[in-house]
Amino acid sequence: MSTVRLNTGKMAMAARRLGKVSLKNTALLLCDMQEKFRGNIMYYPQIIEVARRMLEGANALDMPVIVTEQYPKGLGHTVSELDVSQLKVFPKTHFSMLIPEVVDHIKTLKDINSVMICGIENHVCVQNTVLDLLEDNFDVHLIADACSSRSMTDRIYAFQRMKDAGAYVTTSESMLLALVGGASHPRFKQIQKIIMTSAPDTGLLTTIKGETAV
């Protein structure tokens, strides 16, 4: 009986999107984490630290990383805490990261159909990027403790908007551990080192009318 029930469950699950992440099919996106936003973005130092952890994890796992900068002439370049010196950085003025140059680059990445995204602002460039990716049938994993806006109101309702559209809202530690899948993974020790100290508080339990951020 248990076998029949298990098979039935598998058939039912096949019709559902579960958001399970696969290392070989996933890329990390860093959206517009630039110097001029210091002092304006809610929890920006903490957001940067979480994004740094995600970048370190992506590098340890040999994952593709895509970085954009919004109008760098006026807003500066990516913060120094995020070492993107060995990566191609795409300047843009469009809100979405999916400018033609980025789209062409993604097409060169074999089998990528899932992305993790960190960045700012959550209700503008991150949200526009996420909606474009969902429209193109990507699985999108929002790293909630690595995305923010100038106001908590915009940040929180953007999470809800993107979740309603089909994005998966998750945390940095949850995603890093999902990528390795278990302690038997050859890079698990490197990921374990990254998360040994808990990620900083980024205000995700802030409430609006009694509802949490996500």
C-alpha positions as CSV (number, residue, x, y, z in Angstrom):
1,M,0.0,0.0,0.0
2,S,2.8,2.4,0.8
3,T,4.4,2.0,-2.6
4,V,1.1,2.7,-4.4
5,R,0.5,5.8,-2.2
6,L,4.1,7.0,-2.8
7,N,3.7,6.6,-6.6
8,T,0.4,8.4,-6.6
9,G,2.1,11.2,-4.7
10,K,4.9,11.4,-7.3
11,M,2.3,11.6,-10.1
12,A,0.5,14.4,-8.3
13,M,3.8,16.3,-7.6
14,A,4.8,16.1,-11.3
15,A,2.1,18.6,-12.1
16,R,3.2,21.1,-9.4
17,R,6.2,23.5,-9.3
18,L,8.1,22.8,-6.1
19,G,11.1,25.0,-6.6
20,K,13.7,22.4,-5.9
21,V,17.1,23.7,-6.8
22,S,19.7,21.9,-8.9
23,L,23.3,23.1,-8.8
24,K,24.0,22.3,-12.4
25,N,21.0,24.3,-13.6
26,T,21.3,27.4,-11.4
27,A,23.0,30.8,-11.7
28,L,23.5,33.6,-9.1
29,L,22.4,37.2,-10.1
30,L,23.7,40.2,-8.3
31,C,21.5,43.2,-9.1
32,D,22.9,46.8,-8.8
33,M,24.6,46.5,-5.4
34,Q,26.5,49.8,-5.8
35,E,28.3,52.3,-3.7
36,K,26.0,55.3,-4.1
37,F,23.2,53.4,-2.3
38,R,25.1,53.3,1.0
39,G,23.0,55.2,3.6
40,N,19.8,54.9,1.6
41,I,18.9,51.2,1.5
42,M,17.3,49.6,4.5
43,Y,19.8,47.2,6.2
44,Y,22.3,47.7,3.4
45,P,25.4,46.6,5.3
46,Q,23.7,43.4,6.3
47,I,22.3,42.9,2.8
48,I,25.8,43.3,1.4
49,E,27.2,40.7,3.8
50,V,24.5,38.2,2.9
51,A,25.2,38.8,-0.8
52,R,28.9,38.3,-0.1
53,R,28.1,34.9,1.4
54,M,26.1,34.0,-1.6
55,L,28.9,35.0,-3.9
56,E,31.4,33.1,-1.9
57,G,29.2,30.0,-2.1
58,A,28.6,30.4,-5.8
59,N,32.4,30.6,-6.4
60,A,33.0,27.6,-4.2
61,L,30.5,25.6,-6.2
62,D,31.7,26.9,-9.6
63,M,28.3,28.5,-10.4
64,P,27.8,31.1,-13.0
65,V,27.4,34.7,-11.6
66,I,25.8,37.6,-13.4
67,V,26.4,41.1,-12.2
68,T,24.7,44.4,-13.3
69,E,25.2,48.0,-12.3
70,Q,22.5,50.6,-12.8
71,Y,23.9,53.8,-14.4
72,P,27.4,53.3,-12.9
73,K,28.5,56.8,-14.1
74,G,26.2,58.3,-11.6
75,L,25.6,55.6,-9.0
76,G,29.1,54.2,-8.8
77,H,30.3,50.6,-9.1
78,T,29.6,47.4,-7.2
79,V,30.5,47.7,-3.5
80,S,34.0,46.7,-2.6
81,E,32.8,44.0,-0.2
82,L,31.6,42.0,-3.3
83,D,34.7,41.0,-5.3
84,V,33.5,41.0,-8.8
85,S,36.8,41.8,-10.3
86,Q,37.0,38.4,-12.1
87,L,33.4,38.7,-13.5
88,K,31.9,40.5,-16.4
89,V,29.8,43.4,-15.1
90,F,26.9,44.6,-17.2
91,P,26.1,48.3,-17.0
92,K,22.5,49.2,-17.7
93,T,19.9,52.0,-17.5
94,H,16.8,49.7,-17.9
95,F,15.3,48.6,-14.6
96,S,15.4,44.9,-15.4
97,M,18.7,43.0,-15.5
98,L,17.5,41.3,-18.7
99,I,19.1,43.7,-21.1
100,P,20.1,42.2,-24.5
101,E,23.7,41.7,-23.4
102,V,22.7,39.7,-20.3
103,V,20.1,37.7,-22.2
104,D,22.8,36.7,-24.8
105,H,25.2,35.8,-21.9
106,I,22.6,33.6,-20.2
107,K,22.0,31.8,-23.5
108,T,25.7,30.8,-23.5
109,L,25.2,29.1,-20.0
110,K,24.4,25.5,-20.7
111,D,21.2,24.2,-19.0
112,I,20.6,27.2,-16.8
113,N,16.8,27.4,-16.1
114,S,16.9,28.5,-12.5
115,V,18.3,31.6,-10.8
116,M,19.0,33.0,-7.3
117,I,18.8,36.8,-7.1
118,C,20.3,39.2,-4.6
119,G,20.1,43.0,-4.9
120,I,18.4,46.3,-4.8
121,E,16.0,47.9,-5.1
122,N,13.6,45.1,-4.3
123,H,10.5,46.9,-5.7
124,V,12.2,48.2,-8.8
125,C,15.2,46.5,-10.5
126,V,14.9,43.2,-8.6
127,Q,11.1,43.0,-9.2
128,N,11.4,43.9,-12.9
129,T,14.1,41.3,-13.3
130,V,12.1,38.6,-11.5
131,L,9.0,39.2,-13.5
132,D,10.9,39.0,-16.8
133,L,12.6,35.8,-15.7
134,L,9.3,34.2,-14.7
135,E,7.8,35.3,-18.1
136,D,10.7,33.4,-19.7
137,N,9.9,30.3,-17.6
138,F,12.8,30.4,-15.2
139,D,12.5,29.2,-11.7
140,V,13.4,32.3,-9.6
141,H,14.6,32.1,-6.0
142,L,14.6,35.4,-4.2
143,I,17.2,35.5,-1.4
144,A,15.1,37.5,0.9
145,D,17.9,38.4,3.3
146,A,19.9,39.8,0.4
147,C,17.3,42.0,-1.2
148,S,16.2,45.4,0.0
149,S,14.8,48.9,-0.8
150,R,14.9,52.4,0.6
151,S,11.7,51.7,2.5
152,M,10.5,48.6,4.3
153,T,7.1,49.1,2.9
154,D,8.4,48.9,-0.7
155,R,10.6,46.0,0.3
156,I,7.9,43.9,1.9
157,Y,5.2,44.4,-0.7
158,A,7.7,43.6,-3.5
159,F,8.3,40.2,-1.9
160,Q,4.6,39.6,-1.8
161,R,4.2,40.8,-5.4
162,M,6.9,38.5,-6.7
163,K,5.8,35.6,-4.6
164,D,2.3,35.9,-6.0
165,A,3.8,35.9,-9.5
166,G,5.5,32.6,-8.9
167,A,8.9,33.4,-7.4
168,Y,10.2,31.4,-4.5
169,V,11.1,33.5,-1.4
170,T,13.9,31.9,0.6
171,T,17.0,32.6,2.7
172,S,20.7,32.5,2.0
173,E,21.4,29.6,4.3
174,S,18.5,27.5,3.0
175,M,19.6,28.0,-0.6
176,L,23.3,27.3,0.0
177,L,22.5,24.0,1.8
178,A,19.9,23.1,-0.9
179,L,22.6,23.5,-3.5
180,V,24.9,20.9,-2.0
181,G,22.1,18.6,-0.9
182,G,23.9,17.0,2.0
183,A,27.1,16.5,3.9
184,S,28.4,14.0,1.3
185,H,28.8,16.7,-1.4
186,P,32.5,17.3,-2.0
187,R,32.2,21.1,-1.4
188,F,30.0,20.8,1.7
189,K,32.8,21.8,4.0
190,Q,33.3,25.0,2.1
191,I,29.6,25.9,2.4
192,Q,29.5,24.9,6.0
193,K,32.3,27.3,6.7
194,I,30.3,30.1,5.1
195,I,27.2,29.5,7.2
196,M,29.0,28.6,10.5
197,T,28.1,32.1,11.7
198,S,24.4,32.8,11.2
199,A,23.5,35.5,8.6
200,P,22.9,39.0,10.0
201,D,19.4,40.2,10.8
202,T,18.0,42.0,7.8
203,G,14.7,43.1,9.3
204,L,12.6,40.4,7.7
205,L,10.4,40.1,10.7
206,T,9.3,43.7,10.4
207,T,5.5,43.8,10.2
208,I,3.0,45.8,8.3
209,K,-0.5,45.5,9.6
210,G,0.4,42.4,11.5
211,E,1.9,40.6,8.5
212,T,5.6,39.6,8.3
213,A,7.8,40.5,5.4
214,V,7.3,37.3,3.5
